[in-house]
């Protein structure tokens, strides 16, 4: 199979961030396989920074390419298009058109046999994911998940995590991110400052973590610190950490974002909220969008594709702040810019053989 290279589908647009008027500090989904007339009109007038795809938006490669192109045509520039393609349980692109990537935990398990081999395998796996995304025009992946689960935590993270050992996650984090960057896809590390201690699923209810600050700092933060200076974006957790802020989730907490994410982790890049539609949050979408930006998030993420909800989010958002614009400029140097030639068939075989020598 010949190497797959990034193509711009349907429109010829610059990779660099939109010049002139700044886009809205929001990322939106859509309802189906094609845009409705109402969605087109909304995206043109609201002018969001980017878009995100889910399984409801995925059918065939040509259909995905056309939808990605349509997104960008609405806003008139090569806006970021995101997806959650982690592998395992969380992958929107699936067979028969795309490979089934292994869960990240398999690479953590390989670490105990051979750490350098595990790093090589996870990088190759993320290269394979990245080249499939780039072939569709998708240039941002909401992966890898760098959370560190603890015994007794809800399994919403589970084998999405590389390991329950902070040292293993920290060791493999850079290789995982660099695999996507190799393919010209920007990683979104998640969920800062760590979702691995949550006792409930934040999609359904609000997790409250009562762990000591020292325990979180020593176990949950190192993996994020290990990649904080790479060209990555990051996503907050809808989790209350009582040691840092007993009242607000990380997404809505200025103290968590400024003191923990920006200062202790040292992440200065583009920070987006997790999906504002998750049940861990309460309040109107307009209020939630405004509060997450006021707390220090650069971007409000809304995923459902419900038009009335998106309109509320847009009403609560401002255009990109100076910080957000500068952070976006930094990752634009890598978005859509593959660093190496990647043969999908070869690298997929490499991943399989490294995980299972019998292949």
Secondary structure, DSSP 8 states (H G I E B T S, - for coil): ---------SS---SS---SS--EEEEE--SSSS--HHHHHHHHHH-EEEEEE-GGG-S-HHHHHHHHHHHHHHHTS--EEEE-EEETTEESS-TTTS-----THHHHHHHTT-HHHHHHHHHHHHHHHHHHHHHHT--EE---B-----TT--TTTGGGSS-SSHHHHHHHHHHHHHHHHHTT-EEEEEEET--TT-SS-TTTS-EEE---HHHHHHHTSHHHHHHTTSS-EEEE--EEETTT-SSSBGGG-HHIIIIIIIIIS---S-EE-S-TTSTT--S-HHHHHHHHHHHT-SBEEE-S--HHHHHHHHHH--B--HHHHHHHHHHHTTTT--SS---HHHHHHHHHHHH-TT-
